[in-house]
Amino acid sequence: MRVNPSQWKTSLAILFVASVCIAQSPTQFLTADVRRAGDRLACLCGACKNTVGTCQMLGCHYAAPAREKIAEMQKAGMNDDQVAAFFVKREGLKAWAVPPAEGFNAMSWVMPPVAILLGLFGIAWWIKRSRRPVLIEALPDGSADRVRAELDKEMAKFD
């Protein structure tokens, strides 16, 4: 069987493109353990709002090294809590993807429902207040008759 030279060129081109597409470093592959630990930590690259485990940016300057560090720490026998504690110690509380519900951070869990309830209460109060009829009798003495006369005069224009 004889192979056509154009087939060789096509085969070499496909192999070249495939070799370029393959990741050059095995640490770029995200394992389930690294993703599990990374899901607890926020990606602090400033360009996304993802976690270290879910950041999809190619060459992210924060998530890629963080994943490598997580993999190293897991190989050393550290569990997810120890890995998270390391990043929190290094970066501060902003390293958490979800703030812990303690201290001042508890406000981030408490205030949204409180604000929604206050807003609903305010809307209900405003609707109730706006539906209340205005009593002419509540006007100062002598002005109720004048207001009625003006209303009757205005209504007569529509008849």
BADREN-547855 format. One record per residue (C-alpha): z negated, x negated, y; residue number from 1. Coordinates in nm, 3 decimals, always signed. Layout:
REM residues N
<up Z east X north Y resi NUM>
...
REM end
This chain:
REM residues 159
<up +0.000 east +0.000 north +0.000 resi 1>
<up +0.103 east -0.143 north +0.331 resi 2>
<up -0.107 east -0.083 north +0.648 resi 3>
<up +0.068 east -0.019 north +0.975 resi 4>
<up -0.038 east -0.261 north +1.257 resi 5>
<up -0.109 east +0.032 north +1.490 resi 6>
<up -0.365 east +0.157 north +1.236 resi 7>
<up -0.541 east -0.181 north +1.253 resi 8>
<up -0.554 east -0.160 north +1.631 resi 9>
<up -0.692 east +0.191 north +1.617 resi 10>
<up -0.952 east +0.094 north +1.358 resi 11>
<up -1.063 east -0.208 north +1.562 resi 12>
<up -1.086 east +0.003 north +1.877 resi 13>
<up -1.304 east +0.259 north +1.697 resi 14>
<up -1.530 east -0.016 north +1.559 resi 15>
<up -1.561 east -0.175 north +1.903 resi 16>
<up -1.654 east +0.155 north +2.071 resi 17>
<up -1.901 east +0.235 north +1.791 resi 18>
<up -2.069 east -0.105 north +1.824 resi 19>
<up -2.110 east -0.057 north +2.199 resi 20>
<up -2.258 east +0.289 north +2.149 resi 21>
<up -2.525 east +0.175 north +1.902 resi 22>
<up -2.859 east +0.106 north +2.066 resi 23>
<up -2.915 east -0.265 north +2.105 resi 24>
<up -3.292 east -0.254 north +2.063 resi 25>
<up -3.481 east -0.073 north +1.787 resi 26>
<up -3.758 east +0.013 north +2.034 resi 27>
<up -3.527 east +0.254 north +2.213 resi 28>
<up -3.545 east +0.486 north +1.914 resi 29>
<up -3.829 east +0.729 north +1.968 resi 30>
<up -4.048 east +0.774 north +1.662 resi 31>
<up -4.256 east +1.085 north +1.605 resi 32>
<up -4.581 east +0.891 north +1.654 resi 33>
<up -4.470 east +0.741 north +1.985 resi 34>
<up -4.348 east +1.081 north +2.105 resi 35>
<up -4.676 east +1.248 north +2.006 resi 36>
<up -4.878 east +0.992 north +2.203 resi 37>
<up -4.627 east +0.991 north +2.489 resi 38>
<up -4.639 east +1.367 north +2.530 resi 39>
<up -4.990 east +1.332 north +2.668 resi 40>
<up -4.879 east +1.090 north +2.941 resi 41>
<up -4.670 east +1.164 north +3.250 resi 42>
<up -4.360 east +0.961 north +3.325 resi 43>
<up -4.438 east +0.793 north +3.656 resi 44>
<up -4.088 east +0.676 north +3.741 resi 45>
<up -4.080 east +0.915 north +4.036 resi 46>
<up -3.742 east +1.060 north +3.948 resi 47>
<up -3.846 east +1.314 north +3.686 resi 48>
<up -4.132 east +1.544 north +3.596 resi 49>
<up -4.125 east +1.473 north +3.222 resi 50>
<up -4.370 east +1.305 north +2.992 resi 51>
<up -4.325 east +0.957 north +2.849 resi 52>
<up -4.234 east +1.121 north +2.520 resi 53>
<up -3.969 east +1.350 north +2.667 resi 54>
<up -3.813 east +1.143 north +2.948 resi 55>
<up -3.436 east +1.146 north +2.889 resi 56>
<up -3.334 east +0.901 north +3.161 resi 57>
<up -3.137 east +0.605 north +3.032 resi 58>
<up -3.317 east +0.283 north +3.117 resi 59>
<up -3.613 east +0.457 north +3.279 resi 60>
<up -3.818 east +0.181 north +3.434 resi 61>
<up -4.146 east +0.347 north +3.334 resi 62>
<up -4.091 east +0.543 north +3.012 resi 63>
<up -3.906 east +0.272 north +2.817 resi 64>
<up -4.175 east +0.002 north +2.865 resi 65>
<up -4.448 east +0.262 north +2.812 resi 66>
<up -4.295 east +0.363 north +2.480 resi 67>
<up -4.279 east -0.001 north +2.374 resi 68>
<up -4.646 east -0.047 north +2.471 resi 69>
<up -4.742 east +0.269 north +2.282 resi 70>
<up -4.558 east +0.143 north +1.971 resi 71>
<up -4.737 east -0.195 north +1.998 resi 72>
<up -5.074 east -0.029 north +2.036 resi 73>
<up -5.010 east +0.200 north +1.740 resi 74>
<up -4.906 east -0.098 north +1.527 resi 75>
<up -5.237 east -0.259 north +1.625 resi 76>
<up -5.416 east +0.044 north +1.479 resi 77>
<up -5.507 east +0.234 north +1.796 resi 78>
<up -5.510 east +0.614 north +1.787 resi 79>
<up -5.363 east +0.850 north +2.049 resi 80>
<up -5.691 east +0.882 north +2.241 resi 81>
<up -5.722 east +0.506 north +2.276 resi 82>
<up -5.360 east +0.475 north +2.386 resi 83>
<up -5.408 east +0.748 north +2.648 resi 84>
<up -5.732 east +0.586 north +2.767 resi 85>
<up -5.548 east +0.255 north +2.817 resi 86>
<up -5.283 east +0.418 north +3.038 resi 87>
<up -5.544 east +0.618 north +3.232 resi 88>
<up -5.743 east +0.300 north +3.293 resi 89>
<up -5.428 east +0.121 north +3.412 resi 90>
<up -5.266 east +0.402 north +3.617 resi 91>
<up -5.553 east +0.636 north +3.699 resi 92>
<up -5.570 east +1.011 north +3.640 resi 93>
<up -5.206 east +1.051 north +3.743 resi 94>
<up -5.116 east +0.906 north +3.402 resi 95>
<up -5.209 east +1.237 north +3.237 resi 96>
<up -4.925 east +1.486 north +3.191 resi 97>
<up -5.182 east +1.768 north +3.217 resi 98>
<up -5.491 east +1.704 north +3.430 resi 99>
<up -5.822 east +1.731 north +3.245 resi 100>
<up -6.015 east +2.050 north +3.325 resi 101>
<up -6.324 east +1.878 north +3.459 resi 102>
<up -6.459 east +1.797 north +3.802 resi 103>
<up -6.225 east +1.850 north +4.095 resi 104>
<up -5.928 east +1.876 north +3.856 resi 105>
<up -6.071 east +2.205 north +3.729 resi 106>
<up -5.944 east +2.352 north +4.057 resi 107>
<up -5.589 east +2.314 north +3.930 resi 108>
<up -5.676 east +2.545 north +3.642 resi 109>
<up -5.896 east +2.791 north +3.834 resi 110>
<up -5.716 east +2.835 north +4.166 resi 111>
<up -5.381 east +2.983 north +4.052 resi 112>
<up -5.540 east +3.289 north +3.884 resi 113>
<up -5.785 east +3.326 north +4.175 resi 114>
<up -5.500 east +3.309 north +4.427 resi 115>
<up -5.299 east +3.568 north +4.231 resi 116>
<up -5.597 east +3.804 north +4.214 resi 117>
<up -5.670 east +3.763 north +4.586 resi 118>
<up -5.305 east +3.826 north +4.667 resi 119>
<up -5.296 east +4.143 north +4.454 resi 120>
<up -5.622 east +4.262 north +4.613 resi 121>
<up -5.476 east +4.198 north +4.961 resi 122>
<up -5.157 east +4.388 north +4.879 resi 123>
<up -5.353 east +4.684 north +4.736 resi 124>
<up -5.581 east +4.688 north +5.044 resi 125>
<up -5.280 east +4.680 north +5.280 resi 126>
<up -5.102 east +4.963 north +5.092 resi 127>
<up -5.417 east +5.174 north +5.090 resi 128>
<up -5.475 east +5.111 north +5.460 resi 129>
<up -5.115 east +5.186 north +5.557 resi 130>
<up -5.116 east +5.519 north +5.372 resi 131>
<up -5.430 east +5.644 north +5.549 resi 132>
<up -5.337 east +5.908 north +5.809 resi 133>
<up -5.424 east +5.838 north +6.170 resi 134>
<up -5.655 east +6.108 north +6.296 resi 135>
<up -5.581 east +6.235 north +6.645 resi 136>
<up -5.934 east +6.368 north +6.666 resi 137>
<up -6.059 east +6.010 north +6.657 resi 138>
<up -5.909 east +5.947 north +7.002 resi 139>
<up -6.137 east +5.947 north +7.309 resi 140>
<up -6.219 east +6.280 north +7.474 resi 141>
<up -5.934 east +6.453 north +7.653 resi 142>
<up -5.661 east +6.226 north +7.523 resi 143>
<up -5.607 east +6.418 north +7.196 resi 144>
<up -5.463 east +6.717 north +7.383 resi 145>
<up -5.236 east +6.492 north +7.587 resi 146>
<up -5.108 east +6.317 north +7.269 resi 147>
<up -5.043 east +6.655 north +7.100 resi 148>
<up -4.849 east +6.777 north +7.401 resi 149>
<up -4.635 east +6.461 north +7.402 resi 150>
<up -4.571 east +6.493 north +7.026 resi 151>
<up -4.471 east +6.858 north +7.062 resi 152>
<up -4.238 east +6.766 north +7.350 resi 153>
<up -4.074 east +6.490 north +7.143 resi 154>
<up -4.040 east +6.712 north +6.836 resi 155>
<up -3.876 east +6.985 north +7.044 resi 156>
<up -3.589 east +6.745 north +7.115 resi 157>
<up -3.505 east +6.742 north +6.741 resi 158>
<up -3.493 east +7.122 north +6.705 resi 159>
REM end
